[in-house]
Amino acid sequence: MPTGLAQLPARSDRSAPVFDPDKPRTLRRYFTDLDRLFNALENPLSEKEKKQAACDYPPIEVADIWEQQPEYQDDSKPYEVFKTAIINLYPGSDERRWTMADLQKLVEERRQKEIETLAEYAAYYRELVAAANYLKNDGWIGDAEIARYLYQGLPEGLRARVDQRLQIACSDHPLNKPYTLKQYDDSVRYLLNGAPSRSSALPVSSTPSATPAITAQPLPTITIKPEGVNAFAEAIATAVKAVI
């Protein structure tokens, strides 16, 4: 059974943690993935081995810098102290993923764009909820604010349709109580469900279709022969005489 650093995946292995020095925010994820590997080992690593492992995966020029840190070279310094020192080398690695300004910017930008399909709305919903839930977990906003931000990010025409839908679907909703995120979401999805995409919409011709012409048929010609008229007149005369 392998022990020590031999238990860890190779640098080229797909399961190896990755840090991109051009993206400082990936440093937190790098150490999270690294710690997950450490915790899964059957034979725990020493503090020194953990620091060595942390320097094994980044690019060589990055590893050179890390290995020159006092917290790395001093064996009495534990891994967590070394990790904190490395994080401090990269301003921005510990910044918030989203801020209230980010959320407000997202809402303002989405309000200026049309949302005509369910796919377009779903993309907006995912982005907003991800940012809003992050801020909610940090105590910046609550559920009512998240619902309001979702609604405010809808284009004006769609907001008006959502208002009408809510009046029908939630007719008994108290006037002084805000709608929930689910109520807004359900209404938008109801309105957009089945809406054709822009590429699939067919143009409607404004030219009326031609009505087939109806050809009038000539009436048949009735020809009355003179001898027929004379016979008819004689028959009437004979009948009158018989009555008299």
Phi, psi and omega in degrees: 000129182292153178227170176060215183293342179294344179282343185273154178293155178291162182300327182273356182289146181295335181273000181288139178294151186232135172234127178254109182298341177281350178232085186305332182293343178284351182294319178300315180294323179301311181290328176296314178295321180295316179296325178296322176295316179301317184289340181271354183286142177286326178248105184302147178274156174282167179299321179294319180294324177296318179294322177297316180297321180299329181270354183282328190269326180293167175303154188299324179292330175287315180300323179300319180292315182297320184288346178272355180287139179304326182292339176276315185286335180273109182294344179280347179274123182290168182301318183297324177293317176299316181298317178298319179297320180293318180299323180292343178285345186238088176302134181101344181289339182250013180286162177296146176289322177223150175237170177298326178297322177297317181294316180294323177294318178300314181297316181295319180293319182291329181296333182276354182250147177285145173238104186246347181231161179295326180295319178295318179293319182299322178296317177295316182299315181298316182293317181293315183294323178298313180292318183293319179294325176298314180291328177295317180296335177270001176084016183276324181221167178241186184297320181296320179292322179298316179298318181294320178296320179300314181296317183292336180279354178280144176297156189304315182298319180290325177299319179297320178292323178296319178302315180295320180295319181294325178297329179274310185287332182235054185297336181261015182288131180300138183294331183267010181245127181291153176287153181273167177300318181295322179295317176297314182298315180299320182293316180296315181295324177297317183289325184265349182297123180087358179293134181291150175287163181299324184286337184264352181290132181265138178291144180259123181286136179270356181272119181296146180290146182286138179268128181305135180288142179255119181272122181289134179269135180292143179288146180293145180272129180256120181253125179253121181283147182298321182295333178290323179295317181296320181294322180294321180292318179297323180295322179293318180298316181298321181292323181292318179299321181294327180287321180290000000 
